[in-house]
Amino acid sequence: MQKETQLFPKRSGLPTYTEAGDLLPTPETDKIRVWQINLDELTGFTRHLEAILSADERKRAYAFATPLLQQRFIGGRGVLRLVLGACCGKAPESLEFIYGPYGKPYLAGAETDWKFNMAHSNHIALIAVSRYVEIGVDVEIDRPLTDLAALINLCFSEQERNACLAMTQEQQRTEFYRIWTYKEALLKASGKGLQMDLQELEIARDGTVLRWPTKLQAYSTYRVYPLPLLNVPAALAVGPGLTHWQCEELPLQALENFFTYPINRGSRHV
């Protein structure tokens, strides 16, 4: 017999969903959850995920040049809605987003206490969710860079640059991606994007921020954590008050159950 639990937490007046096991547990108030997703494994769910997107999201999806890029956008954005819907106890298609001045998305309405961030590189995506505390996440597929020296000069502090240039060429590329994901995650958590001078931002290997740009002093209590995911460079940045996080692969069975369970099947055109 199928075990019945809640994909979405119970909320008064909202429908419940049958799930085979606790496949999408929501973050506790003192913990961050990071979901790792292989976007190319979502092809069987593309039309179902597209059905829960907004009209604007579908327009953005089909602005991409190739079917592969379109499918990856639909998959990532659709899963983001499912995860946030699980957090809020709401149907994923009902969620509304607003955007900060530098493009960081936030939930609109009564769900603003849920903070989230998403990153992707090729077929790998990360979704991080927390309660109340701002977060940022970044992931990069390690690939050859023809302009590596120029990127190091542009993005690294003097100390980071000197240490990196003393390494072998292969080590330099590894170090570049490590430092880049640290800085990108931190800037995404702050909501400032890449508007800061990255040469003024310096982060130790353990994630401690050693030097801040003047415009980021308000975020001096933030912290960065490396995410050891399948040897892919990735990092999580966290605002003050949270030090616990859990990272795991998104269970595809959760999508299968959600879209095939009768209460969802009719409303989501499966």
Secondary structure, DSSP 8 states (H G I E B T S, - for coil): ------SS---TTS-----SSS-S----TT-EEEEEEEGGG-GGGHHHHHHTS-HHHHHHHTTSSSHHHHHHHHHHHHHHHHHHHHHHTS-GGG--EEE-TTS-EEE-GGGTTEEEEEEEETTEEEEEEEESS-EEEEE------TTHHHHHHHHS-HHHHHHHHTS-HHHHHHHHHHHHHHHHHHHHHHT-TT-S-GGG-EE-TTS-EEE--GGGGGGTT-EEEE--BTTB-EEEEE-TT---EEEEE--HHHHHHHHHSHHHHTTTT-
